[in-house]
Amino acid sequence: MVAQVHSMESGVQGITATPPTSTSASASASALTDQIRILIVDDHTTFAELLTGSLDREPDLCSVGAANSVASGIAACLELSPDVVVMDYHLPDGSGLVAASAILARAPHTRIVILTGDPALEALEQAAAIGVCAFLPKDGSLATVLDALRHARIGGFIVHPSLVSLLSAKRRQRSEEIPFLDLTKREIAVLRLMGEGSDVRASAKTLGISENTCRGYVKSILAKLGAHSQLAAVVIATRLGLIPAHHA
């Protein structure tokens, strides 16, 4: 049974409301009470239609509509007030996380499930910080998606094991590509002072060395980090964890 929804008059392109199939007002009201109402935001029409059909075959799930962009997804969510939004990470006019953030700012009780075909660690971290409930591979099984839609909860964060494995492998590969940096203790000390904003004169005074010696350390640090300036060296060193982030 598909929950009845009102037609949209927002004027935003790319929104499709699912028409009701209930034969009575009482049946429609029952569907609204018993079923999890889901909005699909995906610019791949075939995928959206297949998912809609799958949802409407489940007794406890129903599709209330579809949108195909960040703008139309936000508008549709505010108009239709779904329980759950299942959203593609890549949309024609931006990231699904942008839409998720805007939706949660206006409707914080909405549960959002992000689907992605190209996972990135940064996207996963951002999704968790925003308040997304689940982050799943788009090429995963239908059963996995349906299970996530049923169990997504505000404050929780479901990540499919395949994404965890893939991201862990990417992180290991990234770390293996970072060259070993044989910085001396004195160079690390100079680098930390650079991160704190000290110039050569101040650093030399703090460390009790001559300015010329300090300049030599700075030159060596830049060469080892492949940096063209002290600021670039600090940024690189912070990213590599050589100095605390709060010094950057």
C-alpha positions as CSV (number, residue, x, y, z in Angstrom):
1,M,0.0,0.0,0.0
2,V,1.4,3.4,-0.9
3,A,0.9,6.4,1.4
4,Q,-1.1,9.2,-0.1
5,V,0.9,12.4,-0.6
6,H,-0.1,15.9,-1.7
7,S,1.0,17.1,-5.1
8,M,3.9,19.6,-4.9
9,E,3.5,23.2,-5.9
10,S,7.0,24.4,-5.1
11,G,8.0,24.9,-8.7
12,V,11.3,23.0,-8.2
13,Q,12.1,20.8,-11.2
14,G,12.9,17.1,-10.8
15,I,10.4,16.1,-8.1
16,T,8.0,13.3,-8.6
17,A,5.4,12.5,-5.9
18,T,4.3,8.8,-5.8
19,P,0.5,8.7,-6.6
20,P,-1.7,6.9,-4.0
21,T,-3.0,3.5,-4.7
22,S,-5.2,3.2,-1.6
23,T,-8.9,2.6,-2.2
24,S,-10.1,4.3,0.9
25,A,-9.2,7.2,3.2
26,S,-8.9,4.8,6.1
27,A,-6.5,2.5,4.2
28,S,-4.4,5.5,3.4
29,A,-4.3,6.7,7.0
30,S,-3.3,3.2,8.1
31,A,-0.4,3.2,5.6
32,L,0.8,6.5,7.0
33,T,0.8,5.0,10.5
34,D,2.3,1.6,9.8
35,Q,4.7,2.1,7.0
36,I,8.1,3.8,6.9
37,R,7.7,6.7,4.3
38,I,10.8,7.0,2.1
39,L,11.9,9.7,-0.3
40,I,14.4,8.7,-3.1
41,V,16.9,11.3,-4.3
42,D,18.9,10.0,-7.2
43,D,19.5,11.3,-10.8
44,H,19.6,7.8,-12.2
45,T,16.0,7.3,-13.3
46,T,16.2,3.5,-13.7
47,F,17.7,3.0,-10.3
48,A,15.1,5.3,-8.7
49,E,12.3,3.5,-10.4
50,L,13.6,0.0,-9.5
51,L,14.1,1.0,-5.9
52,T,10.6,2.6,-5.8
53,G,9.1,-0.7,-7.0
54,S,11.0,-2.7,-4.5
55,L,9.9,-0.4,-1.6
56,D,6.3,-0.6,-2.6
57,R,6.4,-4.4,-2.5
58,E,7.5,-4.4,1.2
59,P,4.6,-4.3,3.7
60,D,6.4,-1.9,6.1
61,L,8.0,0.4,3.5
62,C,6.6,2.8,0.9
63,S,8.0,5.4,-1.5
64,V,6.4,8.9,-1.2
65,G,8.3,10.4,-4.1
66,A,11.5,11.0,-5.9
67,A,13.9,13.9,-6.7
68,N,17.0,14.1,-8.9
69,S,19.1,16.9,-7.5
70,V,20.2,18.7,-4.4
71,A,17.7,21.5,-4.8
72,S,14.8,19.3,-5.7
73,G,15.7,16.8,-2.9
74,I,15.6,19.5,-0.2
75,A,12.3,20.9,-1.6
76,A,10.7,17.4,-1.8
77,C,11.8,16.5,1.7
78,L,10.3,19.7,3.2
79,E,7.1,19.2,1.3
80,L,6.6,15.5,1.8
81,S,8.1,15.0,5.3
82,P,9.4,11.5,4.8
83,D,10.7,9.3,7.6
84,V,13.8,8.4,5.7
85,V,15.6,9.9,2.7
86,V,17.8,7.6,0.6
87,M,20.1,9.8,-1.4
88,D,22.9,9.4,-3.9
89,Y,26.2,10.9,-2.9
90,H,26.8,12.3,-6.4
91,L,24.1,14.6,-7.7
92,P,24.1,16.8,-10.8
93,D,24.2,20.1,-8.8
94,G,26.4,19.0,-5.9
95,S,27.0,16.5,-3.2
96,G,24.3,14.6,-1.5
97,L,25.9,15.6,1.8
98,V,25.1,19.2,1.1
99,A,21.5,18.2,0.7
100,A,21.6,16.1,3.8
101,S,23.0,19.0,5.9
102,A,20.3,21.4,4.6
103,I,17.6,18.8,5.3
104,L,18.8,18.0,8.8
105,A,19.0,21.7,9.6
106,R,15.3,22.2,8.8
107,A,14.0,18.7,9.7
108,P,16.4,17.2,12.2
109,H,14.3,14.1,12.8
110,T,14.7,12.9,9.2
111,R,16.8,9.8,8.8
112,I,19.1,10.0,5.9
113,V,20.9,7.1,4.1
114,I,23.6,7.9,1.6
115,L,24.5,5.6,-1.3
116,T,27.8,6.0,-3.0
117,G,29.7,4.2,-5.8
118,D,33.0,5.9,-5.1
119,P,33.6,6.1,-1.3
120,A,36.1,8.5,0.2
121,L,37.2,8.6,3.8
122,E,36.5,12.3,4.0
123,A,33.0,11.8,2.8
124,L,32.4,9.1,5.4
125,E,33.7,11.3,8.2
126,Q,31.6,14.3,6.9
127,A,28.5,12.1,6.8
128,A,28.9,11.0,10.3
129,A,29.5,14.6,11.5
130,I,26.4,15.9,9.7
131,G,24.2,13.3,11.3
132,V,23.6,10.9,8.4
133,C,22.3,7.5,9.6
134,A,23.9,5.2,7.1
135,F,26.6,5.2,4.4
136,L,26.2,2.3,1.9
137,P,27.7,1.1,-1.4
138,K,25.4,1.8,-4.3
139,D,26.3,-1.5,-5.9
140,G,25.4,-3.5,-2.8
141,S,22.5,-5.8,-2.4
142,L,18.9,-4.6,-2.3
143,A,18.4,-6.5,1.0
144,T,21.2,-4.4,2.6
145,V,19.6,-1.2,1.5
146,L,16.1,-2.3,2.8
147,D,17.6,-3.4,6.1
148,A,19.3,-0.1,6.5
149,L,16.1,1.8,5.8
150,R,14.3,-0.2,8.5
151,H,17.0,0.2,11.1
152,A,18.5,3.6,10.5
153,R,18.2,5.7,13.7
154,I,19.0,9.3,14.6
155,G,22.3,9.3,16.5
156,G,23.4,6.0,14.9
157,F,25.7,5.4,11.9
158,I,25.5,2.3,9.8
159,V,28.5,1.6,7.5
160,H,28.6,-1.4,5.3
161,P,31.6,-3.7,6.0
162,S,32.7,-3.5,2.3
163,L,33.1,0.3,2.6
164,V,35.1,-0.1,5.8
165,S,37.5,-2.6,4.1
166,L,37.9,-0.5,1.0
167,L,38.6,2.7,2.9
168,S,41.0,0.9,5.2
169,A,42.9,-0.3,2.1
170,K,43.0,3.2,0.7
171,R,44.3,4.6,3.9
172,R,47.1,1.9,4.0
173,Q,48.0,2.7,0.4
174,R,48.2,6.4,1.2
175,S,50.4,5.8,4.2
176,E,52.7,3.6,2.1
177,E,53.1,6.3,-0.5
178,I,54.3,8.8,2.1
179,P,58.1,8.8,2.1
180,F,60.0,8.1,5.3
181,L,61.1,11.5,6.6
182,D,64.4,11.3,8.6
183,L,64.0,14.5,10.5
184,T,66.4,15.0,13.4
185,K,65.3,16.0,16.9
186,R,66.6,19.5,16.3
187,E,64.7,19.8,13.0
188,I,61.5,18.6,14.7
189,A,62.0,21.3,17.3
190,V,62.5,24.0,14.7
191,L,59.5,22.7,12.8
192,R,57.3,22.9,15.9
193,L,58.4,26.5,16.5
194,M,57.6,27.3,12.8
195,G,54.2,25.9,13.4
196,E,53.8,28.2,16.4
197,G,54.6,31.2,14.2
198,S,58.2,31.8,15.2
199,D,60.6,33.3,12.7
200,V,64.2,32.3,12.4
201,R,65.4,34.9,14.9
202,A,62.9,33.9,17.5
203,S,63.4,30.2,17.0
204,A,67.2,30.6,17.2
205,K,66.8,32.5,20.5
206,T,64.5,29.9,21.9
207,L,66.8,27.0,21.0
208,G,70.0,28.8,21.9
209,I,71.5,28.5,18.5
210,S,72.8,31.0,15.9
211,E,70.4,32.4,13.3
212,N,72.6,30.9,10.5
213,T,72.4,27.5,12.1
214,C,68.6,27.8,12.4
215,R,68.4,28.9,8.8
216,G,70.3,25.7,7.9
217,Y,67.7,23.6,9.8
218,V,64.8,25.4,8.0
219,K,66.4,24.7,4.6
220,S,66.9,21.1,5.4
221,I,63.2,20.8,6.7
222,L,61.9,22.3,3.4
223,A,64.0,19.9,1.3
224,K,62.9,16.8,3.3
225,L,59.2,17.8,3.1
226,G,59.3,18.9,-0.5
227,A,58.0,22.4,0.6
228,H,58.6,25.7,-1.1
229,S,57.9,27.8,2.0
230,Q,57.8,27.6,5.8
231,L,54.0,27.8,5.7
232,A,53.8,24.9,3.2
233,A,56.1,22.9,5.4
234,V,53.9,23.5,8.4
235,V,50.8,22.4,6.4
236,I,52.5,19.2,5.2
237,A,53.9,18.4,8.6
238,T,50.5,18.8,10.2
239,R,48.9,16.5,7.6
240,L,51.6,13.9,8.2
241,G,51.1,14.1,12.0
242,L,54.6,15.5,12.6
243,I,53.3,18.4,14.6
244,P,50.0,18.9,16.4
245,A,47.1,20.1,14.3
246,H,46.4,23.1,16.6
247,H,49.8,24.5,15.6
248,A,48.8,24.9,12.0
